[in-house]
C-alpha cells in the first residue's frame, strides 16, 4: 500500500461511515488537522456526489 503524505496536502477529505474512532480504536491525528474535512457517509455514494459537484463547477463556468 502506498504512503500518502496527507498531512502535507493543502486540503484533505476523509470519508467515514460514522463518527467512531476507526480501526483498532486508534485516533488518527489527521482527522483534527486544519487541512482536513470529514465527510460522513458511504464512500461510493459520497465520491459520486463529489465528482458530480466538481463536474458541475466546470460546466457552470463554461456557460
mmCIF file of the N, C-alpha and C atoms, coordinates in Angstrom:
data_MODEL
# 
_entry.id   MODEL 
# 
loop_
_atom_site.group_PDB 
_atom_site.id 
_atom_site.type_symbol 
_atom_site.label_atom_id 
_atom_site.label_alt_id 
_atom_site.label_comp_id 
_atom_site.label_asym_id 
_atom_site.label_entity_id 
_atom_site.label_seq_id 
_atom_site.pdbx_PDB_ins_code 
_atom_site.Cartn_x 
_atom_site.Cartn_y 
_atom_site.Cartn_z 
_atom_site.occupancy 
_atom_site.B_iso_or_equiv 
_atom_site.pdbx_formal_charge 
_atom_site.auth_seq_id 
_atom_site.auth_comp_id 
_atom_site.auth_asym_id 
_atom_site.auth_atom_id 
_atom_site.pdbx_PDB_model_num 
ATOM 1   N N  . UNK A 1 1  ? 0.846   -1.166 0.000   1.00 0.00 ? 1  UNK A N  1 
ATOM 2   C CA . UNK A 1 1  ? 0.000   0.000  0.000   1.00 0.00 ? 1  UNK A CA 1 
ATOM 3   C C  . UNK A 1 1  ? 0.901   1.242  0.000   1.00 0.00 ? 1  UNK A C  1 
ATOM 4   N N  . UNK A 1 2  ? 0.607   2.215  -0.872  1.00 0.00 ? 2  UNK A N  1 
ATOM 5   C CA . UNK A 1 2  ? 1.456   3.411  -0.940  1.00 0.00 ? 2  UNK A CA 1 
ATOM 6   C C  . UNK A 1 2  ? 1.269   4.298  0.290   1.00 0.00 ? 2  UNK A C  1 
ATOM 7   N N  . UNK A 1 3  ? 2.280   5.063  0.595   1.00 0.00 ? 3  UNK A N  1 
ATOM 8   C CA . UNK A 1 3  ? 2.219   6.011  1.703   1.00 0.00 ? 3  UNK A CA 1 
ATOM 9   C C  . UNK A 1 3  ? 1.903   7.383  1.120   1.00 0.00 ? 3  UNK A C  1 
ATOM 10  N N  . UNK A 1 4  ? 0.852   8.001  1.616   1.00 0.00 ? 4  UNK A N  1 
ATOM 11  C CA . UNK A 1 4  ? 0.458   9.332  1.175   1.00 0.00 ? 4  UNK A CA 1 
ATOM 12  C C  . UNK A 1 4  ? 0.791   10.328 2.274   1.00 0.00 ? 4  UNK A C  1 
ATOM 13  N N  . UNK A 1 5  ? 1.390   11.426 1.921   1.00 0.00 ? 5  UNK A N  1 
ATOM 14  C CA . UNK A 1 5  ? 1.712   12.478 2.886   1.00 0.00 ? 5  UNK A CA 1 
ATOM 15  C C  . UNK A 1 5  ? 0.543   13.453 2.987   1.00 0.00 ? 5  UNK A C  1 
ATOM 16  N N  . UNK A 1 6  ? -0.592  12.947 3.443   1.00 0.00 ? 6  UNK A N  1 
ATOM 17  C CA . UNK A 1 6  ? -1.808  13.750 3.513   1.00 0.00 ? 6  UNK A CA 1 
ATOM 18  C C  . UNK A 1 6  ? -1.657  14.927 4.465   1.00 0.00 ? 6  UNK A C  1 
ATOM 19  N N  . UNK A 1 7  ? -0.817  14.781 5.462   1.00 0.00 ? 7  UNK A N  1 
ATOM 20  C CA . UNK A 1 7  ? -0.597  15.873 6.407   1.00 0.00 ? 7  UNK A CA 1 
ATOM 21  C C  . UNK A 1 7  ? 0.064   17.079 5.744   1.00 0.00 ? 7  UNK A C  1 
ATOM 22  N N  . UNK A 1 8  ? 0.692   16.877 4.589   1.00 0.00 ? 8  UNK A N  1 
ATOM 23  C CA . UNK A 1 8  ? 1.364   17.959 3.877   1.00 0.00 ? 8  UNK A CA 1 
ATOM 24  C C  . UNK A 1 8  ? 0.521   18.531 2.734   1.00 0.00 ? 8  UNK A C  1 
ATOM 25  N N  . UNK A 1 9  ? -0.656  17.967 2.508   1.00 0.00 ? 9  UNK A N  1 
ATOM 26  C CA . UNK A 1 9  ? -1.531  18.430 1.427   1.00 0.00 ? 9  UNK A CA 1 
ATOM 27  C C  . UNK A 1 9  ? -2.212  19.743 1.804   1.00 0.00 ? 9  UNK A C  1 
ATOM 28  N N  . UNK A 1 10 ? -2.636  20.498 0.785   1.00 0.00 ? 10 UNK A N  1 
ATOM 29  C CA . UNK A 1 10 ? -3.371  21.734 1.053   1.00 0.00 ? 10 UNK A CA 1 
ATOM 30  C C  . UNK A 1 10 ? -4.747  21.432 1.632   1.00 0.00 ? 10 UNK A C  1 
ATOM 31  N N  . UNK A 1 11 ? -5.418  20.403 1.096   1.00 0.00 ? 11 UNK A N  1 
ATOM 32  C CA . UNK A 1 11 ? -6.759  20.042 1.555   1.00 0.00 ? 11 UNK A CA 1 
ATOM 33  C C  . UNK A 1 11 ? -6.915  18.539 1.483   1.00 0.00 ? 11 UNK A C  1 
ATOM 34  N N  . UNK A 1 12 ? -7.504  17.954 2.511   1.00 0.00 ? 12 UNK A N  1 
ATOM 35  C CA . UNK A 1 12 ? -7.741  16.513 2.587   1.00 0.00 ? 12 UNK A CA 1 
ATOM 36  C C  . UNK A 1 12 ? -9.211  16.285 2.921   1.00 0.00 ? 12 UNK A C  1 
ATOM 37  N N  . UNK A 1 13 ? -9.842  15.362 2.222   1.00 0.00 ? 13 UNK A N  1 
ATOM 38  C CA . UNK A 1 13 ? -11.206 14.952 2.530   1.00 0.00 ? 13 UNK A CA 1 
ATOM 39  C C  . UNK A 1 13 ? -11.152 13.506 2.984   1.00 0.00 ? 13 UNK A C  1 
ATOM 40  N N  . UNK A 1 14 ? -11.636 13.253 4.180   1.00 0.00 ? 14 UNK A N  1 
ATOM 41  C CA . UNK A 1 14 ? -11.678 11.897 4.722   1.00 0.00 ? 14 UNK A CA 1 
ATOM 42  C C  . UNK A 1 14 ? -13.134 11.462 4.713   1.00 0.00 ? 14 UNK A C  1 
ATOM 43  N N  . UNK A 1 15 ? -13.426 10.339 4.063   1.00 0.00 ? 15 UNK A N  1 
ATOM 44  C CA . UNK A 1 15 ? -14.779 9.808  4.002   1.00 0.00 ? 15 UNK A CA 1 
ATOM 45  C C  . UNK A 1 15 ? -14.893 8.690  5.024   1.00 0.00 ? 15 UNK A C  1 
ATOM 46  N N  . UNK A 1 16 ? -15.828 8.851  5.961   1.00 0.00 ? 16 UNK A N  1 
ATOM 47  C CA . UNK A 1 16 ? -16.048 7.854  7.007   1.00 0.00 ? 16 UNK A CA 1 
ATOM 48  C C  . UNK A 1 16 ? -17.522 7.520  7.082   1.00 0.00 ? 16 UNK A C  1 
ATOM 49  N N  . UNK A 1 17 ? -17.806 6.280  7.473   1.00 0.00 ? 17 UNK A N  1 
ATOM 50  C CA . UNK A 1 17 ? -19.201 5.862  7.632   1.00 0.00 ? 17 UNK A CA 1 
ATOM 51  C C  . UNK A 1 17 ? -19.828 6.442  8.889   1.00 0.00 ? 17 UNK A C  1 
ATOM 52  N N  . UNK A 1 18 ? -19.035 6.635  9.921   1.00 0.00 ? 18 UNK A N  1 
ATOM 53  C CA . UNK A 1 18 ? -19.581 7.137  11.178  1.00 0.00 ? 18 UNK A CA 1 
ATOM 54  C C  . UNK A 1 18 ? -18.561 7.943  11.946  1.00 0.00 ? 18 UNK A C  1 
ATOM 55  N N  . UNK A 1 19 ? -18.930 8.291  13.160  1.00 0.00 ? 19 UNK A N  1 
ATOM 56  C CA . UNK A 1 19 ? -18.108 9.157  13.982  1.00 0.00 ? 19 UNK A CA 1 
ATOM 57  C C  . UNK A 1 19 ? -17.213 8.380  14.944  1.00 0.00 ? 19 UNK A C  1 
ATOM 58  N N  . UNK A 1 20 ? -17.096 7.066  14.752  1.00 0.00 ? 20 UNK A N  1 
ATOM 59  C CA . UNK A 1 20 ? -16.299 6.234  15.653  1.00 0.00 ? 20 UNK A CA 1 
ATOM 60  C C  . UNK A 1 20 ? -14.805 6.473  15.502  1.00 0.00 ? 20 UNK A C  1 
ATOM 61  N N  . UNK A 1 21 ? -14.024 5.859  16.393  1.00 0.00 ? 21 UNK A N  1 
ATOM 62  C CA . UNK A 1 21 ? -12.575 6.032  16.383  1.00 0.00 ? 21 UNK A CA 1 
ATOM 63  C C  . UNK A 1 21 ? -11.906 5.344  15.205  1.00 0.00 ? 21 UNK A C  1 
ATOM 64  N N  . UNK A 1 22 ? -12.530 4.337  14.648  1.00 0.00 ? 22 UNK A N  1 
ATOM 65  C CA . UNK A 1 22 ? -11.943 3.687  13.482  1.00 0.00 ? 22 UNK A CA 1 
ATOM 66  C C  . UNK A 1 22 ? -11.198 2.427  13.819  1.00 0.00 ? 22 UNK A C  1 
ATOM 67  N N  . UNK A 1 23 ? -10.297 2.067  12.947  1.00 0.00 ? 23 UNK A N  1 
ATOM 68  C CA . UNK A 1 23 ? -9.573  0.803  13.030  1.00 0.00 ? 23 UNK A CA 1 
ATOM 69  C C  . UNK A 1 23 ? -8.842  0.670  14.358  1.00 0.00 ? 23 UNK A C  1 
ATOM 70  N N  . UNK A 1 24 ? -9.125  -0.396 15.086  1.00 0.00 ? 24 UNK A N  1 
ATOM 71  C CA . UNK A 1 24 ? -8.477  -0.747 16.355  1.00 0.00 ? 24 UNK A CA 1 
ATOM 72  C C  . UNK A 1 24 ? -8.626  0.331  17.420  1.00 0.00 ? 24 UNK A C  1 
ATOM 73  N N  . UNK A 1 25 ? -9.559  1.260  17.254  1.00 0.00 ? 25 UNK A N  1 
ATOM 74  C CA . UNK A 1 25 ? -9.781  2.293  18.249  1.00 0.00 ? 25 UNK A CA 1 
ATOM 75  C C  . UNK A 1 25 ? -8.681  3.327  18.345  1.00 0.00 ? 25 UNK A C  1 
ATOM 76  N N  . UNK A 1 26 ? -7.824  3.394  17.333  1.00 0.00 ? 26 UNK A N  1 
ATOM 77  C CA . UNK A 1 26 ? -6.715  4.347  17.336  1.00 0.00 ? 26 UNK A CA 1 
ATOM 78  C C  . UNK A 1 26 ? -7.191  5.672  16.745  1.00 0.00 ? 26 UNK A C  1 
ATOM 79  N N  . UNK A 1 27 ? -6.956  6.753  17.468  1.00 0.00 ? 27 UNK A N  1 
ATOM 80  C CA . UNK A 1 27 ? -7.346  8.082  16.990  1.00 0.00 ? 27 UNK A CA 1 
ATOM 81  C C  . UNK A 1 27 ? -6.319  8.558  15.974  1.00 0.00 ? 27 UNK A C  1 
ATOM 82  N N  . UNK A 1 28 ? -6.794  9.020  14.822  1.00 0.00 ? 28 UNK A N  1 
ATOM 83  C CA . UNK A 1 28 ? -5.913  9.498  13.751  1.00 0.00 ? 28 UNK A CA 1 
ATOM 84  C C  . UNK A 1 28 ? -5.774  11.016 13.870  1.00 0.00 ? 28 UNK A C  1 
ATOM 85  N N  . UNK A 1 29 ? -4.577  11.518 14.127  1.00 0.00 ? 29 UNK A N  1 
ATOM 86  C CA . UNK A 1 29 ? -4.400  12.971 14.276  1.00 0.00 ? 29 UNK A CA 1 
ATOM 87  C C  . UNK A 1 29 ? -4.724  13.755 13.000  1.00 0.00 ? 29 UNK A C  1 
ATOM 88  N N  . UNK A 1 30 ? -4.680  13.106 11.840  1.00 0.00 ? 30 UNK A N  1 
ATOM 89  C CA . UNK A 1 30 ? -5.035  13.780 10.591  1.00 0.00 ? 30 UNK A CA 1 
ATOM 90  C C  . UNK A 1 30 ? -6.469  14.295 10.636  1.00 0.00 ? 30 UNK A C  1 
ATOM 91  N N  . UNK A 1 31 ? -7.358  13.560 11.309  1.00 0.00 ? 31 UNK A N  1 
ATOM 92  C CA . UNK A 1 31 ? -8.766  13.953 11.369  1.00 0.00 ? 31 UNK A CA 1 
ATOM 93  C C  . UNK A 1 31 ? -8.955  15.315 12.024  1.00 0.00 ? 31 UNK A C  1 
ATOM 94  N N  . UNK A 1 32 ? -7.999  15.758 12.835  1.00 0.00 ? 32 UNK A N  1 
ATOM 95  C CA . UNK A 1 32 ? -8.123  17.011 13.569  1.00 0.00 ? 32 UNK A CA 1 
ATOM 96  C C  . UNK A 1 32 ? -7.225  18.113 12.999  1.00 0.00 ? 32 UNK A C  1 
ATOM 97  N N  . UNK A 1 33 ? -6.586  17.835 11.890  1.00 0.00 ? 33 UNK A N  1 
ATOM 98  C CA . UNK A 1 33 ? -5.706  18.816 11.265  1.00 0.00 ? 33 UNK A CA 1 
ATOM 99  C C  . UNK A 1 33 ? -6.533  19.918 10.590  1.00 0.00 ? 33 UNK A C  1 
ATOM 100 N N  . UNK A 1 34 ? -5.932  21.086 10.453  1.00 0.00 ? 34 UNK A N  1 
ATOM 101 C CA . UNK A 1 34 ? -6.631  22.222 9.840   1.00 0.00 ? 34 UNK A CA 1 
ATOM 102 C C  . UNK A 1 34 ? -6.943  21.991 8.361   1.00 0.00 ? 34 UNK A C  1 
ATOM 103 N N  . UNK A 1 35 ? -6.159  21.144 7.688   1.00 0.00 ? 35 UNK A N  1 
ATOM 104 C CA . UNK A 1 35 ? -6.362  20.913 6.256   1.00 0.00 ? 35 UNK A CA 1 
ATOM 105 C C  . UNK A 1 35 ? -7.336  19.772 5.975   1.00 0.00 ? 35 UNK A C  1 
ATOM 106 N N  . UNK A 1 36 ? -7.983  19.245 7.010   1.00 0.00 ? 36 UNK A N  1 
ATOM 107 C CA . UNK A 1 36 ? -8.829  18.060 6.857   1.00 0.00 ? 36 UNK A CA 1 
ATOM 108 C C  . UNK A 1 36 ? -10.310 18.391 6.995   1.00 0.00 ? 36 UNK A C  1 
ATOM 109 N N  . UNK A 1 37 ? -11.101 17.878 6.079   1.00 0.00 ? 37 UNK A N  1 
ATOM 110 C CA . UNK A 1 37 ? -12.555 17.948 6.155   1.00 0.00 ? 37 UNK A CA 1 
ATOM 111 C C  . UNK A 1 37 ? -13.099 16.535 6.239   1.00 0.00 ? 37 UNK A C  1 
ATOM 112 N N  . UNK A 1 38 ? -13.973 16.276 7.191   1.00 0.00 ? 38 UNK A N  1 
ATOM 113 C CA . UNK A 1 38 ? -14.598 14.970 7.349   1.00 0.00 ? 38 UNK A CA 1 
ATOM 114 C C  . UNK A 1 38 ? -15.901 14.954 6.547   1.00 0.00 ? 38 UNK A C  1 
ATOM 115 N N  . UNK A 1 39 ? -16.106 13.894 5.789   1.00 0.00 ? 39 UNK A N  1 
ATOM 116 C CA . UNK A 1 39 ? -17.335 13.706 5.033   1.00 0.00 ? 39 UNK A CA 1 
ATOM 117 C C  . UNK A 1 39 ? -17.904 12.362 5.477   1.00 0.00 ? 39 UNK A C  1 
ATOM 118 N N  . UNK A 1 40 ? -19.097 12.382 6.047   1.00 0.00 ? 40 UNK A N  1 
ATOM 119 C CA . UNK A 1 40 ? -19.689 11.163 6.575   1.00 0.00 ? 40 UNK A CA 1 
ATOM 120 C C  . UNK A 1 40 ? -20.665 10.566 5.575   1.00 0.00 ? 40 UNK A C  1 
ATOM 121 N N  . UNK A 1 41 ? -20.567 9.237  5.397   1.00 0.00 ? 41 UNK A N  1 
ATOM 122 C CA . UNK A 1 41 ? -21.473 8.531  4.513   1.00 0.00 ? 41 UNK A CA 1 
ATOM 123 C C  . UNK A 1 41 ? -20.778 7.366  3.838   1.00 0.00 ? 41 UNK A C  1 
ATOM 124 N N  . UNK A 1 42 ? -21.513 6.690  2.990   1.00 0.00 ? 42 UNK A N  1 
ATOM 125 C CA . UNK A 1 42 ? -20.972 5.583  2.210   1.00 0.00 ? 42 UNK A CA 1 
ATOM 126 C C  . UNK A 1 42 ? -19.985 6.140  1.188   1.00 0.00 ? 42 UNK A C  1 
ATOM 127 N N  . UNK A 1 43 ? -18.772 5.601  1.161   1.00 0.00 ? 43 UNK A N  1 
ATOM 128 C CA . UNK A 1 43 ? -17.701 6.152  0.328   1.00 0.00 ? 43 UNK A CA 1 
ATOM 129 C C  . UNK A 1 43 ? -18.094 6.230  -1.142  1.00 0.00 ? 43 UNK A C  1 
ATOM 130 N N  . UNK A 1 44 ? -18.721 5.198  -1.665  1.00 0.00 ? 44 UNK A N  1 
ATOM 131 C CA . UNK A 1 44 ? -19.060 5.207  -3.093  1.00 0.00 ? 44 UNK A CA 1 
ATOM 132 C C  . UNK A 1 44 ? -20.050 6.319  -3.410  1.00 0.00 ? 44 UNK A C  1 
ATOM 133 N N  . UNK A 1 45 ? -21.114 6.435  -2.635  1.00 0.00 ? 45 UNK A N  1 
ATOM 134 C CA . UNK A 1 45 ? -22.118 7.463  -2.937  1.00 0.00 ? 45 UNK A CA 1 
ATOM 135 C C  . UNK A 1 45 ? -21.569 8.863  -2.676  1.00 0.00 ? 45 UNK A C  1 
ATOM 136 N N  . UNK A 1 46 ? -20.740 9.019  -1.655  1.00 0.00 ? 46 UNK A N  1 
ATOM 137 C CA . UNK A 1 46 ? -20.133 10.322 -1.371  1.00 0.00 ? 46 UNK A CA 1 
ATOM 138 C C  . UNK A 1 46 ? -19.224 10.743 -2.522  1.00 0.00 ? 46 UNK A C  1 
ATOM 139 N N  . UNK A 1 47 ? -18.391 9.834  -3.005  1.00 0.00 ? 47 UNK A N  1 
ATOM 140 C CA . UNK A 1 47 ? -17.485 10.177 -4.098  1.00 0.00 ? 47 UNK A CA 1 
ATOM 141 C C  . UNK A 1 47 ? -18.233 10.488 -5.387  1.00 0.00 ? 47 UNK A C  1 
ATOM 142 N N  . UNK A 1 48 ? -19.305 9.765  -5.655  1.00 0.00 ? 48 UNK A N  1 
ATOM 143 C CA . UNK A 1 48 ? -20.116 10.063 -6.841  1.00 0.00 ? 48 UNK A CA 1 
ATOM 144 C C  . UNK A 1 48 ? -20.666 11.485 -6.737  1.00 0.00 ? 48 UNK A C  1 
ATOM 145 N N  . UNK A 1 49 ? -21.170 11.845 -5.562  1.00 0.00 ? 49 UNK A N  1 
ATOM 146 C CA . UNK A 1 49 ? -21.714 13.196 -5.369  1.00 0.00 ? 49 UNK A CA 1 
ATOM 147 C C  . UNK A 1 49 ? -20.626 14.261 -5.494  1.00 0.00 ? 49 UNK A C  1 
ATOM 148 N N  . UNK A 1 50 ? -19.438 13.987 -4.960  1.00 0.00 ? 50 UNK A N  1 
ATOM 149 C CA . UNK A 1 50 ? -18.336 14.950 -5.052  1.00 0.00 ? 50 UNK A CA 1 
ATOM 150 C C  . UNK A 1 50 ? -17.893 15.136 -6.500  1.00 0.00 ? 50 UNK A C  1 
ATOM 151 N N  . UNK A 1 51 ? -17.805 14.049 -7.260  1.00 0.00 ? 51 UNK A N  1 
ATOM 152 C CA . UNK A 1 51 ? -17.409 14.123 -8.669  1.00 0.00 ? 51 UNK A CA 1 
ATOM 153 C C  . UNK A 1 51 ? -18.434 14.910 -9.464  1.00 0.00 ? 51 UNK A C  1 
ATOM 154 N N  . UNK A 1 52 ? -19.724 14.651 -9.214  1.00 0.00 ? 52 UNK A N  1 
ATOM 155 C CA . UNK A 1 52 ? -20.773 15.389 -9.912  1.00 0.00 ? 52 UNK A CA 1 
ATOM 156 C C  . UNK A 1 52 ? -20.703 16.879 -9.582  1.00 0.00 ? 52 UNK A C  1 
ATOM 157 N N  . UNK A 1 53 ? -20.409 17.215 -8.336  1.00 0.00 ? 53 UNK A N  1 
ATOM 158 C CA . UNK A 1 53 ? -20.308 18.620 -7.941  1.00 0.00 ? 53 UNK A CA 1 
ATOM 159 C C  . UNK A 1 53 ? -19.141 19.300 -8.648  1.00 0.00 ? 53 UNK A C  1 
ATOM 160 N N  . UNK A 1 54 ? -18.012 18.625 -8.744  1.00 0.00 ? 54 UNK A N  1 
ATOM 161 C CA . UNK A 1 54 ? -16.846 19.200 -9.424  1.00 0.00 ? 54 UNK A CA 1 
ATOM 162 C C  . UNK A 1 54 ? -17.127 19.354 -10.912 1.00 0.00 ? 54 UNK A C  1 
ATOM 163 N N  . UNK A 1 55 ? -17.743 18.364 -11.498 1.00 0.00 ? 55 UNK A N  1 
ATOM 164 C CA . UNK A 1 55 ? -18.107 18.479 -12.924 1.00 0.00 ? 55 UNK A CA 1 
ATOM 165 C C  . UNK A 1 55 ? -19.058 19.643 -13.142 1.00 0.00 ? 55 UNK A C  1 
ATOM 166 N N  . UNK A 1 56 ? -19.995 19.838 -12.220 1.00 0.00 ? 56 UNK A N  1 
ATOM 167 C CA . UNK A 1 56 ? -20.933 20.947 -12.322 1.00 0.00 ? 56 UNK A CA 1 
ATOM 168 C C  . UNK A 1 56 ? -20.236 22.290 -12.270 1.00 0.00 ? 56 UNK A C  1 
ATOM 169 N N  . UNK A 1 57 ? -19.157 22.396 -11.515 1.00 0.00 ? 57 UNK A N  1 
ATOM 170 C CA . UNK A 1 57 ? -18.398 23.644 -11.457 1.00 0.00 ? 57 UNK A CA 1 
ATOM 171 C C  . UNK A 1 57 ? -17.809 23.977 -12.813 1.00 0.00 ? 57 UNK A C  1 
ATOM 172 N N  . UNK A 1 58 ? -17.288 22.968 -13.507 1.00 0.00 ? 58 UNK A N  1 
ATOM 173 C CA . UNK A 1 58 ? -16.707 23.184 -14.825 1.00 0.00 ? 58 UNK A CA 1 
ATOM 174 C C  . UNK A 1 58 ? -17.756 23.571 -15.850 1.00 0.00 ? 58 UNK A C  1 
ATOM 175 N N  . UNK A 1 59 ? -18.923 22.982 -15.744 1.00 0.00 ? 59 UNK A N  1 
ATOM 176 C CA . UNK A 1 59 ? -20.000 23.284 -16.707 1.00 0.00 ? 59 UNK A CA 1 
ATOM 177 C C  . UNK A 1 59 ? -20.560 24.684 -16.483 1.00 0.00 ? 59 UNK A C  1 
ATOM 178 N N  . UNK A 1 60 ? -20.655 25.117 -15.231 1.00 0.00 ? 60 UNK A N  1 
ATOM 179 C CA . UNK A 1 60 ? -21.220 26.430 -14.971 1.00 0.00 ? 60 UNK A CA 1 
ATOM 180 C C  . UNK A 1 60 ? -20.291 27.548 -15.421 1.00 0.00 ? 60 UNK A C  1 
ATOM 181 N N  . UNK A 1 61 ? -18.969 27.314 -15.373 1.00 0.00 ? 61 UNK A N  1 
ATOM 182 C CA . UNK A 1 61 ? -18.029 28.349 -15.815 1.00 0.00 ? 61 UNK A CA 1 
ATOM 183 C C  . UNK A 1 61 ? -17.902 28.382 -17.333 1.00 0.00 ? 61 UNK A C  1 
ATOM 184 N N  . UNK A 1 62 ? -18.238 27.281 -17.997 1.00 0.00 ? 62 UNK A N  1 
ATOM 185 C CA . UNK A 1 62 ? -18.145 27.214 -19.467 1.00 0.00 ? 62 UNK A CA 1 
ATOM 186 C C  . UNK A 1 62 ? -19.336 27.915 -20.134 1.00 0.00 ? 62 UNK A C  1 
ATOM 187 N N  . UNK A 1 63 ? -20.395 28.114 -19.377 1.00 0.00 ? 63 UNK A N  1 
ATOM 188 C CA . UNK A 1 63 ? -21.613 28.702 -19.968 1.00 0.00 ? 63 UNK A CA 1 
ATOM 189 C C  . UNK A 1 63 ? -21.527 30.182 -20.154 1.00 0.00 ? 63 UNK A C  1 
# 
